[in-house]
Amino acid sequence: MRAALLAVALLTGAMITVPAAGAQLIGETIEQPDSPKPARGYIALGLRGAQPLGEFADYIRMGVGFGGYVAHALDARGVLSLRGTVDFMIYGHETTRHSVYGGSLDVTTSNNILAMGIGPLLMAPGNGVRPYVTATAGFSYFSTTTSLKWRHADEDLDNWTDFSDAVFAWTGGGGLLVPLRRGSRPILLDLSATYHGNGEAEYLREGSIWQDDAGNTFFTPIRSRTNMVVYTIGVSFGAW
């Protein structure tokens, strides 16, 4: 009987000691410093590749360029953000060389698209790969510019805009953010595809500027729908 009572007493003491130790461990865990808070603001830069669609593809083969965005999370987990984007793409480029006063003068014509927009960004929470969808409303500015420069010179002699048109534009698309570095200031690989609904616009392409025998310059603008899909590979930085 004495041995049984002694065993019960030892077991009861062990049961009391273990929870007390667990409670102490939990208390120590709670008292540890807080982990770094996730970034609320992001700045991104990336390369762009534009694939014309529909009528636009009848006149333009492709476009290349660069762009970026600034996004600010509206909640602590970064599920909903407000994002502003800027894209600059070139869909045509040609240079002709002329002999003038014993030197070589380069005349360079570039066909460009500047697109800007603002809208929501909806992203899956977490610290791993984060899929997202986004949309914007803004404008697209189509322009053809020409510059004059002596061959091997660093600065332009002159430059001007030959033709331009601005239209309302909207975008919708999605992508993936893949973490390259974690923490409060993460770095993420950004891969996305975005549809640009530009509607109808007037623009020039290669061969749309020509001169007659008297040296007068003429433009032959094209008017069509200018929708396209833009593919992006870039890097996003947690900034604040």
ABEGO torsion letter per residue (X at the ends): XAAAAAAAAAAAAAAAAAAAAAAAAAAAAAABBBBBBBBABBBBBBBBBBBBBEAAAAABABBBEBBBBBBBBABAAGABBBBBBBBBBBABBBBBBBBBGGBBBBBBBBBBBBBBBBEBBBBBBEABBBBBBBBBBBBBBBBBBBBBBBBGBABBABBBBABBBBBBBBBBBBBBBBBABBEABBBBBBBBBBBBBAEBBBBBBBGABBBBAAGBBBBBBBBBBABBBBBBBBBBBBAX
